[in-house]
Amino acid sequence: MNDCIFCKIVSGDLPSYKLYEDDDVLAFLDIAPVHPGHILVIPKKHFKNFEEVPEDTLCKLIKVVKKLGLALKNGMGYEAYNIGENNDPLAGQIVPHLHFHIIPRKENDGLQLWPQKEYAEGEAQEVIEKIKKFL
Amino acid sequence: METCIFCKILNKEINSYKVYENDFVIAFLDVLPMSPGHTIVIPKEHLSDVEEISFEQFSEMTRAVKIIGEAMMKGLEVEGYSVFLDNKSAANQHVPHVHFHIVPRKEGDGFERWAQSAYSEGEADFVATKISREIN
């Protein structure tokens, strides 16, 4: 897509710190990292989200995520990482070109998960029934 | 694994609200949801993290996320969801059985991204080199 910043990185119109590339997938450094080494993994072809991406492309992406996660730990000496994908703008997806984040982590780095709470009586049952209708 | 809470859910020793199941994975509601419908996707085999899991099993898990995510959007009428996997305890992995979270999202739900910063001069190059040479 012409005005997509990630498509411009794929085409080389915008520079990036490229880490990995094959026929279908590109991985590069997020230039605004949560921690140094924060990686983005994208399909070369422009798909917006999980809804648009075909299964075989998604599987190729996740394989690269696994490969790069290990390289990130080994290369930078991190203990752990988070994999994240914000699917659609309401979920905080800023660039509308599907991407996985790999965020390196260290013990006690202070990054917190989002808060959790309990279901009200009967609410969980209601929720799964709504989801299962579309499976 | 006998002491693993997710294996107990799998073996039905502990009840769960099951969302989806196939030969390789099972998905159920997180009982402490970040938002209603928050779903956990696990492989049926006990594997602790992404390093232990095979490419094929990881692909199966990701395929299930796609299927469930679409059903979640339609069934719960949400316009987006966040997917994450916390790999190892320093990344907030609390149950050592590898799992994806799928969290339905709504406008104004207040879930913030972690703060980001910029690289100093030359730092990104240095970092990219360190990672690149470990890629097999």
Interface residues (C-beta under 8 A of the other chain):
Chain A: Y17 K18 L19 Y20 L29 D30 I31 A32 P33 V34 P36 G37 H38 I39 F50 E51 V53 E55 L58 C59 L61 I62 K63 V65 K66 K67 L68 G69 L70 A71 L72 N74 G75 M76 Y78 E79 A80 Y81 N82 I83 G84 E85 N86 N87 D88 P89 L90 A91 G92 Q93 I103 R105 K106 E107 N108 D109 L111 Q112 L113 W114 P115 Q116 K117 E118 Y119 E123 A124 Q125 V127 I128 K130 I131 K132 K133 F134 L135
Chain B: Y17 K18 V19 Y20 L29 D30 V31 L32 P33 M34 P36 G37 H38 T39 V50 E51 I53 F55 F58 S59 T62 R63 V65 K66 I67 I68 G69 E70 A71 M72 M73 K74 G75 L76 V78 E79 G80 Y81 S82 V83 F84 L85 D86 N87 K88 S89 A90 A91 N92 Q93 V103 R105 K106 E107 F111 R113 W114 A115 Q116 S117 A118 Y119 E123 A124 D125 V127 A128 K130 I131 S132 R133 E134 I135 N136
